[in-house]
Amino acid sequence: MRPERRFLTLAALLLGGACIVSTPRVGRAQQSSPSTTPARAPQPAQPPTAARAQTPQEPQTPAIQVTIVSNGSGRDGVAIGYDSKVAEPEARKDLETLARECGSDLKGFKYSNKAGIPVVEAKLAGLTNWKTGQVNLDAINQTFRRAPFFRVMGVFEGPFPLRAAAEWTRGPLRIQTQASDIPGQEKGSVAGRIVDYRVWVDQRQGVPAEIPSVFNPPPRQTSWLPVLFVVATAAGVALLAFLAVYKGRLMRRKENA
């Protein structure tokens, strides 16, 4: 196995395994020894508050972990880990969809299942842009929008000019971002950069057909009121000028009569 593929597999397993773990869940009732405290009189039931009823609990365990390794030259390495059993055809379909969303083709596909974590690897173009400092979250979000919660980890070999907001919410999409630098051998130098995106997709209305763009805001609605005001003002000024000229001509005719 080539060193770059070995590093990509190790990164996917370490990052994916560290993130895709079951979080403890609180049971409906906890067993305890009988209490000797006298029972209090029953209290009337309190109706649930509207805020609690309207705010669903977001999942804390990612269903999918996407790991990107990029050095700014050529294709980026990508590894996808799943927290559930995913067969090779389904995983390959995910990568093909991601490649299509990135405007790329799929190269170097590999499927493995180590430590009970299905992982797929490939080489794609269009995942990162080192000029603008953007990770193609639009393509990733559109591909994995079926997951209520997934993570995207970017490992950059070099000072990637990251462009990201710490907190981002639009429509059914909510993203939290954390980034850190990898120090170089020389003091004050940067050998690389790591960025961690946590993405939640609101599924209360089902899987969204489209995901809003992260870096391209929706087109603003054009208001015609300022345009109409300018046109009306210009027309009024022209009318006043015409009346002034016409009145001047009438006065000169009277003087010459």
Residue, then its C-alpha position, 0 to 999 in steps of 0.5 A: m500500500r502506498p504511503e498516501r493511501r495508508f495515511l488516508t486509511l489510518a486517518a479515516l479509521l482514527l477519525g471515523g472510529a473516534c467520532i462514530v461511537s455510540t453515546p450513552r443514552v439515558g434510560r426511561a427509568q433508573q433502578s435505585s434502592p428503595s428510599t425511606t423518604p416519606a412520599r409527598a402528596p401527588q402534584p398536578a401534572q404540568p403541561p409541556t411548554a411550547a418551546r420544549a415541544q417545538t425544539p427536537q433533540e439533535p443527534q450527537t452521534p454522526a451517522i457518516q464521517v467524511t475525511i478529506v486529505s488535501n495538499g493543494s496539488g492534484r486530486d484530494g483523497v477522501a474517505i467515508g466511514y459509516d456507523s452502520k452496515v453499508a454494503e459496497p454498492e451503496a457506498r460506491k453510489d455515495l462516492e459517485t454522487l459526491a463526484r458528480e456534485c463536485g464535477s469530477d470522476l471517480k478514481g482509486f475506489k476502495y472498500s474496506n471493513k475494519a473494526g466493524i466500520p465500513v470505509v470507502e476511499a477514492k480520489l476526487a477533484g473539486l473537493t477543495n479550493w486553495k485559492t478561495g479557502q473553501v471546502n465544497l460543503d455544498a456537494i457534501n451536504q447534498t450527497f449526505r443530506r439523508a443523514p440527520f447528523f454527519r461530520v466532515m474532517g479536512v486535513f490540509e498539508g499546508p497553510f490552507p486559507l480556510r474560509a468558514a464561519a463558526e456557526w451557520t444556519r439556513g433552512p434545514l441546515r445547521i453547521q458548526t466549525q472548528a479549525s486549528d493549525i498544525p505547527g511546523q518545525e520552525k517556530g511560528s510556522v504552519a505545517g498544516r491545518i485541520v477543520d472539523y465541520r459538524v452538520w445537522v440536517d432537519q428531517r422533521q419534514g423528511v429528507p430535503a430535496e435540496i440543501p441551501s448553499v453555504f457560500n453562495p447566498p440566495p438571490r436577493q428579492t429586487s424591490w421595485l419601490p426605489v426604482l419607481f421612486v426614482v422614475a416618479t421623481a425624474a418625471g416630476v422634475a421634467l414636468l416642472a421644467f416643461l411648465a416653467v419653459y411654457k410659462g416663460r413663452l406665454m409671458r414673452r408673447k404677452e409682452n410682444a403683443 
